[in-house]
Amino acid sequence: IFAAENGGIGVVELDKAPLAIGNLSPNKGAAAGGNVVVIEGIGFEPGVEVSIDGNTIQAEVEDSTRLRFRMPAVGAQKHAVTLTNPDGESYRLDLAYDASPE
């Protein structure tokens, strides 16, 4: 990572990429659930947990930038998606998935 400093530009090296969500595809669907959602981002580790409004669901990690899960039945509204790596690092994206009534 490059950072602006008083003396110019500094470089910060990280041990690993920070956990982040880039996008969900699809990012909307029926509240009844059932569709497969793909999350692309960075920092996904084996065993990362996906939570929809606090309810943990099983996900398949394809690699450190992509995972997929089957959307459960949820209320007809916009939902937050949270990822939590086994080391406790987490990232929350509010209003990430828009569930519509049937």
PAGU-80846 format. One record per atom (N, C-alpha, C, O): chain; residue number from 1; residue in one letter; atom name; x negated, y negated, z negated. Coordinates in Angstrom, 1 decimal, decimal comma. Each point is the difference from the previous one (the first is absolute). Layout:
<kevos>
KEVO/chain/resi/resn/name/X/Y/Z
KEVO/A/NUM/A/CA/X/Y/Z
...
</kevos>
This chain:
<kevos>
KEVO/chain/resi/resn/name/X/Y/Z
KEVO/A/1/I/N/-0,9/1,2/0,0
KEVO/A/1/I/CA/0,9/-1,2/0,0
KEVO/A/1/I/C/-0,9/-1,2/0,0
KEVO/A/1/I/O/-1,0/-0,1/-0,7
KEVO/A/2/F/N/1,4/-0,9/1,5
KEVO/A/2/F/CA/-0,8/-1,3/0,0
KEVO/A/2/F/C/0,8/-1,0/-0,9
KEVO/A/2/F/O/1,2/0,0/0,0
KEVO/A/3/A/N/-1,9/-0,8/-0,7
KEVO/A/3/A/CA/0,6/-0,9/-0,9
KEVO/A/3/A/C/-0,8/-1,4/0,1
KEVO/A/3/A/O/-1,2/0,0/0,1
KEVO/A/4/A/N/2,0/-1,1/-0,1
KEVO/A/4/A/CA/-0,6/-1,3/0,1
KEVO/A/4/A/C/-0,5/-0,3/-1,4
KEVO/A/4/A/O/0,7/0,2/-1,0
KEVO/A/5/E/N/-2,0/-0,7/1,0
KEVO/A/5/E/CA/-0,6/-0,4/-1,3
KEVO/A/5/E/C/-0,6/-1,4/0,2
KEVO/A/5/E/O/0,0/-0,5/1,1
KEVO/A/6/N/N/-0,3/-0,1/-2,2
KEVO/A/6/N/CA/-0,6/-1,4/0,1
KEVO/A/6/N/C/-1,2/-0,1/0,9
KEVO/A/6/N/O/-0,2/-1,0/0,8
KEVO/A/7/G/N/-0,6/2,1/-0,8
KEVO/A/7/G/CA/-1,2/0,0/0,8
KEVO/A/7/G/C/0,1/0,6/1,4
KEVO/A/7/G/O/-0,9/0,2/0,8
KEVO/A/8/G/N/2,2/0,1/-0,4
KEVO/A/8/G/CA/0,2/0,6/1,3
KEVO/A/8/G/C/1,0/1,2/-0,1
KEVO/A/8/G/O/1,0/-0,1/-0,7
KEVO/A/9/I/N/-1,3/1,1/1,5
KEVO/A/9/I/CA/0,8/1,2/0,0
KEVO/A/9/I/C/-0,7/1,1/-0,7
KEVO/A/9/I/O/-1,2/0,3/0,3
KEVO/A/10/G/N/1,9/0,4/-1,2
KEVO/A/10/G/CA/-0,5/1,1/-0,7
KEVO/A/10/G/C/0,7/1,3/0,4
KEVO/A/10/G/O/1,0/0,0/0,6
KEVO/A/11/V/N/-1,7/1,1/-0,9
KEVO/A/11/V/CA/0,5/1,3/0,4
KEVO/A/11/V/C/0,3/0,8/-1,3
KEVO/A/11/V/O/-0,9/0,0/-0,9
KEVO/A/12/V/N/2,1/0,6/0,8
KEVO/A/12/V/CA/0,3/0,8/-1,1
KEVO/A/12/V/C/0,2/1,4/0,5
KEVO/A/12/V/O/0,9/0,2/0,9
KEVO/A/13/E/N/-1,6/0,8/-1,5
KEVO/A/13/E/CA/0,2/1,4/0,5
KEVO/A/13/E/C/0,9/0,7/-1,0
KEVO/A/13/E/O/-0,2/-0,1/-1,3
KEVO/A/14/L/N/1,2/0,8/1,8
KEVO/A/14/L/CA/0,9/0,8/-0,9
KEVO/A/14/L/C/-0,3/1,5/0,1
KEVO/A/14/L/O/-0,5/0,4/1,0
KEVO/A/15/D/N/0,7/0,3/-2,1
KEVO/A/15/D/CA/-0,2/1,4/0,0
KEVO/A/15/D/C/1,0/0,7/1,0
KEVO/A/15/D/O/-0,4/1,1/0,6
KEVO/A/16/K/N/1,6/-1,6/-0,5
KEVO/A/16/K/CA/1,0/0,6/0,8
KEVO/A/16/K/C/0,9/-1,1/0,5
KEVO/A/16/K/O/0,1/-1,1/-0,6
KEVO/A/17/A/N/0,7/1,4/1,6
KEVO/A/17/A/CA/1,0/-0,9/0,5
KEVO/A/17/A/C/1,1/-0,2/-1,0
KEVO/A/17/A/O/0,5/1,0/-0,6
KEVO/A/18/P/N/0,0/-2,2/0,3
KEVO/A/18/P/CA/1,1/-0,2/-0,9
KEVO/A/18/P/C/1,3/0,6/0,6
KEVO/A/18/P/O/0,2/0,0/1,2
KEVO/A/19/L/N/0,7/0,5/-2,0
KEVO/A/19/L/CA/1,2/0,5/0,4
KEVO/A/19/L/C/0,9/-1,1/0,5
KEVO/A/19/L/O/0,2/-1,0/-0,6
KEVO/A/20/A/N/0,4/1,2/1,8
KEVO/A/20/A/CA/0,9/-1,0/0,6
KEVO/A/20/A/C/0,9/0,7/1,0
KEVO/A/20/A/O/-0,3/1,0/0,6
KEVO/A/21/I/N/1,5/-1,6/-0,4
KEVO/A/21/I/CA/1,0/0,4/1,0
KEVO/A/21/I/C/0,0/-1,0/1,1
KEVO/A/21/I/O/0,1/-1,2/-0,2
KEVO/A/22/G/N/-0,3/1,7/1,4
KEVO/A/22/G/CA/0,1/-0,9/1,2
KEVO/A/22/G/C/1,4/0,0/0,6
KEVO/A/22/G/O/0,5/-1,1/0,2
KEVO/A/23/N/N/0,1/2,3/0,0
KEVO/A/23/N/CA/1,3/0,0/0,5
KEVO/A/23/N/C/0,7/1,3/-0,3
KEVO/A/23/N/O/-0,7/1,0/-0,2
KEVO/A/24/L/N/2,0/-1,0/0,3
KEVO/A/24/L/CA/0,8/1,2/-0,1
KEVO/A/24/L/C/0,7/0,2/1,4
KEVO/A/24/L/O/0,5/-1,0/0,6
KEVO/A/25/S/N/-0,4/2,2/-0,2
KEVO/A/25/S/CA/0,7/0,3/1,3
KEVO/A/25/S/C/0,8/1,3/-0,1
KEVO/A/25/S/O/-0,6/1,0/-0,2
KEVO/A/26/P/N/1,9/-1,1/0,3
KEVO/A/26/P/CA/0,8/-1,2/0,1
KEVO/A/26/P/C/0,1/-0,7/-1,3
KEVO/A/26/P/O/-0,3/0,6/-1,1
KEVO/A/27/N/N/0,6/-1,9/1,1
KEVO/A/27/N/CA/0,2/-0,7/-1,3
KEVO/A/27/N/C/1,4/-0,2/-0,4
KEVO/A/27/N/O/0,3/-0,8/-0,9
KEVO/A/28/K/N/0,6/1,5/1,6
KEVO/A/28/K/CA/1,4/0,0/-0,3
KEVO/A/28/K/C/0,7/1,2/0,4
KEVO/A/28/K/O/-0,5/0,7/0,9
KEVO/A/29/G/N/1,6/-0,3/-1,5
KEVO/A/29/G/CA/0,7/1,2/0,3
KEVO/A/29/G/C/1,3/0,1/-0,9
KEVO/A/29/G/O/0,3/-0,9/-0,8
KEVO/A/30/A/N/0,4/2,0/1,0
KEVO/A/30/A/CA/1,2/0,3/-0,8
KEVO/A/30/A/C/-0,3/0,2/-1,4
KEVO/A/30/A/O/-1,0/0,6/-0,4
KEVO/A/31/A/N/1,9/-1,1/-0,5
KEVO/A/31/A/CA/-0,2/0,2/-1,4
KEVO/A/31/A/C/0,1/1,5/-0,4
KEVO/A/31/A/O/-0,5/0,4/-1,1
KEVO/A/32/A/N/1,1/0,4/1,9
KEVO/A/32/A/CA/0,1/1,5/-0,2
KEVO/A/32/A/C/-1,4/0,6/0,0
KEVO/A/32/A/O/-0,1/1,2/-0,5
KEVO/A/33/G/N/-0,9/-1,8/1,1
KEVO/A/33/G/CA/-1,3/0,5/0,0
KEVO/A/33/G/C/-0,2/1,1/1,1
KEVO/A/33/G/O/0,9/0,1/0,9
KEVO/A/34/G/N/-2,0/0,6/-1,0
KEVO/A/34/G/CA/-0,3/1,1/0,9
KEVO/A/34/G/C/-1,0/-0,3/1,1
KEVO/A/34/G/O/-0,6/0,9/0,6
KEVO/A/35/N/N/0,4/-2,2/-0,2
KEVO/A/35/N/CA/-1,0/-0,2/1,0
KEVO/A/35/N/C/-1,4/0,0/-0,5
KEVO/A/35/N/O/-0,3/-0,3/-1,1
KEVO/A/36/V/N/-0,6/0,6/2,0
KEVO/A/36/V/CA/-1,5/0,0/-0,3
KEVO/A/36/V/C/-0,5/-1,4/0,1
KEVO/A/36/V/O/0,2/-0,6/1,1
KEVO/A/37/V/N/-0,9/0,1/-2,1
KEVO/A/37/V/CA/-0,6/-1,3/0,0
KEVO/A/37/V/C/-1,5/0,1/0,0
KEVO/A/37/V/O/-0,5/0,8/-0,8
KEVO/A/38/V/N/-0,2/-1,5/1,6
KEVO/A/38/V/CA/-1,4/-0,1/0,1
KEVO/A/38/V/C/-0,5/-1,3/-0,6
KEVO/A/38/V/O/0,5/-1,0/0,4
KEVO/A/39/I/N/-1,4/1,1/-1,3
KEVO/A/39/I/CA/-0,6/-1,2/-0,6
KEVO/A/39/I/C/-1,5/-0,1/0,5
KEVO/A/39/I/O/-0,7/1,0/-0,1
KEVO/A/40/E/N/0,4/-2,1/0,7
KEVO/A/40/E/CA/-1,4/-0,3/0,4
KEVO/A/40/E/C/-0,6/-1,0/-0,9
KEVO/A/40/E/O/0,7/-1,0/-0,3
KEVO/A/41/G/N/-1,9/1,1/0,0
KEVO/A/41/G/CA/-0,7/-1,0/-0,9
KEVO/A/41/G/C/-1,4/0,5/-0,2
KEVO/A/41/G/O/-0,7/0,5/0,9
KEVO/A/42/I/N/0,2/-0,8/-2,1
KEVO/A/42/I/CA/-1,4/0,4/-0,3
KEVO/A/42/I/C/-0,1/0,5/-1,5
KEVO/A/42/I/O/0,9/-0,3/-0,8
KEVO/A/43/G/N/-1,9/1,1/0,6
KEVO/A/43/G/CA/-0,3/0,4/-1,4
KEVO/A/43/G/C/0,8/1,2/-0,5
KEVO/A/43/G/O/0,0/0,2/-1,2
KEVO/A/44/F/N/0,7/0,6/2,1
KEVO/A/44/F/CA/0,8/1,1/-0,5
KEVO/A/44/F/C/-0,9/1,1/-0,4
KEVO/A/44/F/O/-0,9/0,4/0,8
KEVO/A/45/E/N/1,0/0,2/-2,0
KEVO/A/45/E/CA/-0,8/1,1/-0,4
KEVO/A/45/E/C/0,9/1,3/-0,1
KEVO/A/45/E/O/1,2/-0,2/-0,2
KEVO/A/46/P/N/-1,8/1,4/0,3
KEVO/A/46/P/CA/0,8/1,2/-0,1
KEVO/A/46/P/C/0,7/-0,1/-1,4
KEVO/A/46/P/O/-0,6/-0,3/-1,0
KEVO/A/47/G/N/1,9/0,6/1,0
KEVO/A/47/G/CA/0,8/0,0/-1,2
KEVO/A/47/G/C/0,7/-1,3/-0,3
KEVO/A/47/G/O/0,6/-0,2/-1,0
KEVO/A/48/V/N/-0,7/-0,8/2,0
KEVO/A/48/V/CA/0,6/-1,3/-0,2
KEVO/A/48/V/C/1,5/0,3/-0,2
KEVO/A/48/V/O/0,6/0,8/0,7
KEVO/A/49/E/N/0,1/-1,6/-1,6
KEVO/A/49/E/CA/1,4/0,2/-0,2
KEVO/A/49/E/C/0,7/-1,2/0,6
KEVO/A/49/E/O/-0,5/-1,1/0,0
KEVO/A/50/V/N/1,7/1,4/0,6
KEVO/A/50/V/CA/0,9/-1,0/0,6
KEVO/A/50/V/C/1,2/-0,2/-0,9
KEVO/A/50/V/O/0,6/1,0/-0,4
KEVO/A/51/S/N/-0,3/-2,2/0,0
KEVO/A/51/S/CA/1,2/-0,2/-0,8
KEVO/A/51/S/C/0,9/-1,0/0,7
KEVO/A/51/S/O/-0,5/-1,0/0,6
KEVO/A/52/I/N/1,8/1,3/-0,6
KEVO/A/52/I/CA/1,0/-0,9/0,6
KEVO/A/52/I/C/0,8/-0,5/-1,2
KEVO/A/52/I/O/0,7/0,7/-0,7
KEVO/A/53/D/N/-0,9/-2,0/0,4
KEVO/A/53/D/CA/0,7/-0,6/-1,2
KEVO/A/53/D/C/-0,2/0,8/-1,2
KEVO/A/53/D/O/0,9/0,2/-0,8
KEVO/A/54/G/N/-2,1/0,3/0,6
KEVO/A/54/G/CA/-0,4/0,7/-1,3
KEVO/A/54/G/C/0,3/1,5/0,1
KEVO/A/54/G/O/-0,4/0,7/-1,0
KEVO/A/55/N/N/1,0/-0,2/2,0
KEVO/A/55/N/CA/0,2/1,5/0,2
KEVO/A/55/N/C/-1,0/0,6/0,8
KEVO/A/55/N/O/-0,1/-0,3/1,2
KEVO/A/56/T/N/-0,8/1,2/-1,8
KEVO/A/56/T/CA/-1,1/0,6/0,8
KEVO/A/56/T/C/0,5/1,1/0,9
KEVO/A/56/T/O/0,9/0,8/-0,3
KEVO/A/57/I/N/-1,4/-0,8/1,5
KEVO/A/57/I/CA/0,3/1,0/1,0
KEVO/A/57/I/C/-1,3/0,6/0,6
KEVO/A/57/I/O/-1,0/-0,7/-0,1
KEVO/A/58/Q/N/1,2/1,9/0,6
KEVO/A/58/Q/CA/-1,2/0,7/0,6
KEVO/A/58/Q/C/-0,4/-0,6/1,3
KEVO/A/58/Q/O/0,9/-0,3/0,8
KEVO/A/59/A/N/-2,2/0,1/-0,6
KEVO/A/59/A/CA/-0,5/-0,5/1,3
KEVO/A/59/A/C/-1,1/0,9/0,5
KEVO/A/59/A/O/-0,7/0,7/-0,8
KEVO/A/60/E/N/0,5/-0,7/2,1
KEVO/A/60/E/CA/-1,1/0,7/0,6
KEVO/A/60/E/C/-1,0/-1,1/0,5
KEVO/A/60/E/O/0,3/-0,8/0,8
KEVO/A/61/V/N/-1,6/0,9/-1,3
KEVO/A/61/V/CA/-1,0/-0,9/0,3
KEVO/A/61/V/C/-0,7/0,6/1,3
KEVO/A/61/V/O/-0,6/1,0/-0,1
KEVO/A/62/E/N/0,6/-1,8/1,2
KEVO/A/62/E/CA/-0,7/0,5/1,2
KEVO/A/62/E/C/-1,4/-0,4/-0,1
KEVO/A/62/E/O/-0,9/0,8/0,4
KEVO/A/63/D/N/0,6/-2,0/-0,8
KEVO/A/63/D/CA/-1,4/-0,5/-0,2
KEVO/A/63/D/C/0,0/-1,2/-0,9
KEVO/A/63/D/O/1,1/-0,4/-0,5
KEVO/A/64/S/N/-2,2/-0,3/0,4
KEVO/A/64/S/CA/0,0/-1,1/-1,0
KEVO/A/64/S/C/0,8/-1,3/0,5
KEVO/A/64/S/O/0,0/-1,0/-0,7
KEVO/A/65/T/N/0,5/1,1/1,9
KEVO/A/65/T/CA/0,8/-1,1/0,6
KEVO/A/65/T/C/1,4/0,3/0,4
KEVO/A/65/T/O/0,7/-0,8/0,5
KEVO/A/66/R/N/-0,3/2,1/-0,7
KEVO/A/66/R/CA/1,4/0,4/0,5
KEVO/A/66/R/C/0,5/1,1/-0,9
KEVO/A/66/R/O/-0,6/1,0/-0,3
KEVO/A/67/L/N/1,9/-1,2/-0,1
KEVO/A/67/L/CA/0,7/1,1/-0,7
KEVO/A/67/L/C/1,5/0,0/0,5
KEVO/A/67/L/O/0,4/-1,0/0,6
KEVO/A/68/R/N/0,3/2,1/-0,9
KEVO/A/68/R/CA/1,4/0,1/0,4
KEVO/A/68/R/C/0,8/0,6/-1,1
KEVO/A/68/R/O/-0,5/0,8/-0,8
KEVO/A/69/F/N/1,8/-1,1/0,7
KEVO/A/69/F/CA/0,9/0,6/-1,0
KEVO/A/69/F/C/1,4/-0,1/0,6
KEVO/A/69/F/O/0,3/-0,7/0,9
KEVO/A/70/R/N/0,6/1,6/-1,5
KEVO/A/70/R/CA/1,4/0,0/0,4
KEVO/A/70/R/C/0,7/-1,0/-1,0
KEVO/A/70/R/O/0,0/0,2/-1,2
KEVO/A/71/M/N/0,7/-1,1/1,8
KEVO/A/71/M/CA/0,8/-1,0/-0,8
KEVO/A/71/M/C/1,1/0,7/-0,7
KEVO/A/71/M/O/0,8/0,6/0,6
KEVO/A/72/P/N/-0,7/-0,8/-2,0
KEVO/A/72/P/CA/1,1/0,6/-0,7
KEVO/A/72/P/C/1,2/-0,9/0,1
KEVO/A/72/P/O/0,0/-1,1/0,6
KEVO/A/73/A/N/1,1/1,6/-1,1
KEVO/A/73/A/CA/1,3/-0,9/0,0
KEVO/A/73/A/C/-0,3/-1,1/-1,0
KEVO/A/73/A/O/-0,5/0,2/-1,1
KEVO/A/74/V/N/0,9/-1,4/1,5
KEVO/A/74/V/CA/-0,2/-1,2/-0,8
KEVO/A/74/V/C/1,2/-0,9/0,1
KEVO/A/74/V/O/0,9/0,2/0,9
KEVO/A/75/G/N/-0,8/-1,2/-1,7
KEVO/A/75/G/CA/1,0/-1,0/0,1
KEVO/A/75/G/C/-0,1/-0,8/1,3
KEVO/A/75/G/O/-1,1/-0,2/0,5
KEVO/A/76/A/N/2,2/-0,4/0,0
KEVO/A/76/A/CA/0,0/-0,8/1,2
KEVO/A/76/A/C/-0,5/-1,4/-0,3
KEVO/A/76/A/O/0,8/-0,9/-0,3
KEVO/A/77/Q/N/-2,1/0,8/0,3
KEVO/A/77/Q/CA/-0,7/-1,3/-0,2
KEVO/A/77/Q/C/-1,4/0,1/0,4
KEVO/A/77/Q/O/-0,4/1,0/0,5
KEVO/A/78/K/N/-0,4/-2,1/-0,7
KEVO/A/78/K/CA/-1,4/0,1/0,3
KEVO/A/78/K/C/-0,8/0,5/-1,2
KEVO/A/78/K/O/0,4/-0,4/-1,2
KEVO/A/79/H/N/-1,3/1,2/1,4
KEVO/A/79/H/CA/-0,7/0,7/-1,1
KEVO/A/79/H/C/-1,5/-0,2/0,0
KEVO/A/79/H/O/-0,7/-0,2/1,1
KEVO/A/80/A/N/0,1/0,1/-2,3
KEVO/A/80/A/CA/-1,5/-0,1/-0,1
KEVO/A/80/A/C/-0,6/1,4/0,2
KEVO/A/80/A/O/0,6/1,0/-0,4
KEVO/A/81/V/N/-1,8/-1,0/0,9
KEVO/A/81/V/CA/-0,8/1,3/0,2
KEVO/A/81/V/C/-1,3/-0,2/-0,8
KEVO/A/81/V/O/-0,7/-1,0/0,2
KEVO/A/82/T/N/0,4/1,9/-1,1
KEVO/A/82/T/CA/-1,3/-0,1/-0,7
KEVO/A/82/T/C/-0,8/1,3/0,3
KEVO/A/82/T/O/0,5/1,1/0,0
KEVO/A/83/L/N/-1,8/-1,3/0,2
KEVO/A/83/L/CA/-0,9/1,0/0,1
KEVO/A/83/L/C/-0,9/0,0/-1,2
KEVO/A/83/L/O/-0,4/-1,0/-0,5
KEVO/A/84/T/N/0,1/2,2/0,0
KEVO/A/84/T/CA/-0,9/0,1/-1,2
KEVO/A/84/T/C/-1,0/1,2/0,3
KEVO/A/84/T/O/0,4/1,1/0,1
KEVO/A/85/N/N/-1,7/-1,5/-0,1
KEVO/A/85/N/CA/-1,0/1,0/0,2
KEVO/A/85/N/C/-0,3/0,7/-1,4
KEVO/A/85/N/O/0,4/-0,5/-1,0
KEVO/A/86/P/N/-1,0/1,7/1,1
KEVO/A/86/P/CA/-0,2/0,8/-1,2
KEVO/A/86/P/C/-0,8/-0,7/-1,1
KEVO/A/86/P/O/0,1/0,3/-1,2
KEVO/A/87/D/N/-1,0/-1,3/1,6
KEVO/A/87/D/CA/-0,8/-0,8/-0,9
KEVO/A/87/D/C/0,8/-1,1/-0,7
KEVO/A/87/D/O/-0,5/-0,7/-0,8
KEVO/A/88/G/N/1,8/0,6/1,1
KEVO/A/88/G/CA/0,9/-1,0/-0,6
KEVO/A/88/G/C/0,1/-1,3/0,8
KEVO/A/88/G/O/0,9/-0,8/-0,3
KEVO/A/89/E/N/-1,7/0,6/1,3
KEVO/A/89/E/CA/0,1/-1,2/0,9
KEVO/A/89/E/C/1,4/0,1/0,7
KEVO/A/89/E/O/0,4/1,0/0,5
KEVO/A/90/S/N/0,3/-2,2/-0,5
KEVO/A/90/S/CA/1,3/0,0/0,7
KEVO/A/90/S/C/0,2/-1,2/0,8
KEVO/A/90/S/O/-0,7/-1,1/-0,2
KEVO/A/91/Y/N/1,6/1,1/1,1
KEVO/A/91/Y/CA/0,4/-1,1/0,9
KEVO/A/91/Y/C/1,5/0,1/0,2
KEVO/A/91/Y/O/0,5/1,1/0,4
KEVO/A/92/R/N/0,2/-2,2/-0,6
KEVO/A/92/R/CA/1,4/-0,1/0,2
KEVO/A/92/R/C/0,4/-1,0/1,1
KEVO/A/92/R/O/-0,6/-1,1/0,1
KEVO/A/93/L/N/1,4/1,5/0,8
KEVO/A/93/L/CA/0,5/-0,8/1,1
KEVO/A/93/L/C/1,5/-0,2/-0,2
KEVO/A/93/L/O/0,8/0,9/0,2
KEVO/A/94/D/N/-0,3/-2,1/-0,7
KEVO/A/94/D/CA/1,4/-0,2/-0,2
KEVO/A/94/D/C/0,7/-0,1/1,3
KEVO/A/94/D/O/-0,5/-0,5/1,0
KEVO/A/95/L/N/1,8/0,8/-1,1
KEVO/A/95/L/CA/0,9/-0,1/1,2
KEVO/A/95/L/C/-0,5/0,7/1,2
KEVO/A/95/L/O/0,1/-0,5/1,2
KEVO/A/96/A/N/-0,8/1,6/-1,4
KEVO/A/96/A/CA/-0,7/0,7/1,1
KEVO/A/96/A/C/0,9/0,9/0,9
KEVO/A/96/A/O/-0,3/0,2/1,2
KEVO/A/97/Y/N/1,3/0,3/-1,8
KEVO/A/97/Y/CA/0,9/0,9/0,7
KEVO/A/97/Y/C/1,5/-0,4/-0,1
KEVO/A/97/Y/O/0,5/-0,2/-1,1
KEVO/A/98/D/N/0,1/0,0/2,2
KEVO/A/98/D/CA/1,4/-0,5/0,0
KEVO/A/98/D/C/1,0/1,2/0,3
KEVO/A/98/D/O/0,1/0,4/1,1
KEVO/A/99/A/N/0,6/0,0/-2,1
KEVO/A/99/A/CA/0,9/1,1/0,1
KEVO/A/99/A/C/1,4/-0,6/0,2
KEVO/A/99/A/O/0,5/-0,8/-0,8
KEVO/A/100/S/N/0,1/1,3/1,9
KEVO/A/100/S/CA/1,4/-0,5/0,3
KEVO/A/100/S/C/1,0/1,0/-0,3
KEVO/A/100/S/O/-0,3/1,2/0,0
KEVO/A/101/P/N/1,6/-1,7/-0,3
KEVO/A/101/P/CA/1,0/1,0/-0,2
KEVO/A/101/P/C/0,3/0,8/1,3
KEVO/A/101/P/O/-0,4/-0,4/1,1
KEVO/A/102/E/N/1,0/1,6/-1,3
KEVO/A/102/E/CA/0,3/0,8/1,2
KEVO/A/102/E/C/0,7/-0,7/1,1
KEVO/A/102/E/O/0,3/0,5/1,0
</kevos>
